[in-house]
Amino acid sequence: MTASDESERNTPSRLARALFASGLAVLAIRNLTDLDGRIAYAEAKGVPEADRLVPAASGLLLGGSIGIGLWKLPKLASASVAAFFAGVTPTMHDFWAVDDDARDEELTSFLQNLTLFGAALAFFKRASNE
């Protein structure tokens, strides 16, 4: 087996990359097209310099999603996505610190992000094995 064959065998399937990357890209684009709303939400959560961090984090997510989808610089791309979820998840979806009315929605968002964070780590591990 050649090195090229081995690398191709280790590359995640196109379908898996397309599904994961397209979902992430939509999330990033939604953030970028509603920046005022996302910034206001981040400010309400106590994020410092939200007017800078929200667009930067959304750009990180978009860039990472494109890299994973195309499998270009996959370690950097998946690390970018993982960094996004590592920073955003506990800060923006702190279900333990909200009132009962918001707790269920925040817990759901926290768990969804935790799942996506885990998938990003799995893509990173796969990229590291190439």
PyMOL commands that set and color helices and strands:
alter all, ss='L'
color gray80, all
select helices_A, chain A and resi 3-10+14-33+35-44+50-70+74-92+95-97+100-128
alter helices_A, ss='H'
color red, helices_A
deselect
rebuild
show_as cartoon
